[in-house]
Amino acid sequence: MDATVIKTMTLILYMSGDVSEHTAYEQISKCLKAKRTIERNLYKKSTSVRYSCENKTVEVSKNTDGTNYIVRIIE
């Protein structure tokens, strides 16, 4: 599969200061909505877990169903 480098809004999960997971969003409003939902429902009291919406350069590839997924964060 061919990977493509794009700049996108990315919801990043930091655990103990390290990137644990990341998901791409087309709009900052959708990223912030997902962040608020997660923070309300999951990780209210944890001090080692932090979510952040950041504009990142990422390498993406296509799933078998045609949707994009982030392979790695470049910057």
N, C-alpha and C positions, 0 to 999 in steps of 0.2 A: 504494500500500500504506500502511496505517496503521502508524505507529510508536508504541510504548508505552514509557513510562519505568518502569524497575524497579530495585530494588537487588539486586545479585547478586555472588557470588564470581567474581572475574575474574582469570585468569592473564594477566599483562602481560609482554611482552618489551620491555625497555629496551635500546636500542643507543646508546652514547655519551651516556646520560642522557635520551634522548628516547623516547617511546612509539613502538614500531615495529609491534607486533601485539598483539591481545588476543582472548581466548576466554572465554566465560561457562561457569561450572560451577554445578550446583545445590548441591553440598556442598563444604566446605573439604577434606575428605579426598580427594575426586576431584581437586581442583585441586592439592593437594600431591603426590599420586601422579604426576600428569602432569608437574609441575615436576621431581620427582626423576628421572623417566625421561629427560626432555630433558637435564637437567644431566649425567647419567651418560653419555649417548650422544653429545651434540653439542658442548656449549660448555664443556668442562672448563677449558681453559686461557686462555680469552679474558677479558681484564680490562674490555673495553668492552661486554660483553653480560651482562645480568642479568635473571633471571626473578623475578617476585614475585606471590604470591597476595594480592589485596586486595579488600576489600568495597567495591564502587563502585556509584554510581548511573549507569545506562547507558540509552541509547535503543536498543530492539531492534525488529526488523522480522522478517517471516516470509520464508523461502526458498520457492521453488516447491514443494518437497517438504513444507512445513509446519513445518520446524524453525526455531527462532529464531536470529538472528545479531545481533551488536552493530553498530549503525550508528555510534555515537560514545559516548565516555565523557563524562558530564556533570560528575561530581565524583569 
